[in-house]
Amino acid sequence: MNRREFNAYRVRMNKRILEEGSLCTRRFFSLDESVYREGKLPAKTKEMLGLVASTVLRCNECILYHIQQCMELGCTAEEMYEALDVALVVGGSITIPHVRYAYEMIDEIRNEGTASGK
């Protein structure tokens, strides 16, 4: 599944889950959204923490989501690379395929931005 397909799938399925899910489900989704908002820690930092956790947990969909959020909040590739270093140290060599994926997605998004003149 490419990045655009993932984004469309995520939106479609989250809508379905929120329509059919219980109050507990909706509360969890709300908490998940609100925890990344600006607070004592900048939202940008929180998204990089999400990127680290997603890499350690080896969830490529989550990695992609947090990379996109990081970039929207102005994180540089170099900042994300440092965050991925933390993930690699915490998660060990088993995270290497997911670090590769993260670098690939960062490159893909940056290249799209360059191609579109952003």
ChimeraX attribute file (.defattr): number of C-alpha atoms within 10 A of each C-alpha:
attribute: neighborCount
match mode: 1-to-1
recipient: residues
	/A:1	8
	/A:2	7
	/A:3	15
	/A:4	9
	/A:5	9
	/A:6	14
	/A:7	15
	/A:8	11
	/A:9	13
	/A:10	14
	/A:11	11
	/A:12	11
	/A:13	12
	/A:14	14
	/A:15	12
	/A:16	11
	/A:17	14
	/A:18	14
	/A:19	11
	/A:20	11
	/A:21	13
	/A:22	11
	/A:23	10
	/A:24	9
	/A:25	14
	/A:26	15
	/A:27	13
	/A:28	12
	/A:29	14
	/A:30	11
	/A:31	11
	/A:32	11
	/A:33	10
	/A:34	11
	/A:35	12
	/A:36	18
	/A:37	14
	/A:38	12
	/A:39	10
	/A:40	6
	/A:41	10
	/A:42	12
	/A:43	17
	/A:44	20
	/A:45	17
	/A:46	19
	/A:47	24
	/A:48	24
	/A:49	20
	/A:50	21
	/A:51	28
	/A:52	25
	/A:53	21
	/A:54	21
	/A:55	31
	/A:56	23
	/A:57	15
	/A:58	19
	/A:59	15
	/A:60	18
	/A:61	16
	/A:62	16
	/A:63	25
	/A:64	22
	/A:65	19
	/A:66	25
	/A:67	24
	/A:68	19
	/A:69	20
	/A:70	24
	/A:71	18
	/A:72	10
	/A:73	14
	/A:74	11
	/A:75	17
	/A:76	12
	/A:77	16
	/A:78	9
	/A:79	14
	/A:80	23
	/A:81	16
	/A:82	13
	/A:83	19
	/A:84	27
	/A:85	14
	/A:86	17
	/A:87	25
	/A:88	19
	/A:89	11
	/A:90	14
	/A:91	18
	/A:92	11
	/A:93	12
	/A:94	12
	/A:95	21
	/A:96	17
	/A:97	12
	/A:98	22
	/A:99	23
	/A:100	12
	/A:101	16
	/A:102	22
	/A:103	15
	/A:104	13
	/A:105	19
	/A:106	19
	/A:107	13
	/A:108	13
	/A:109	15
	/A:110	16
	/A:111	13
	/A:112	11
	/A:113	11
	/A:114	10
	/A:115	9
	/A:116	8
	/A:117	7
	/A:118	8
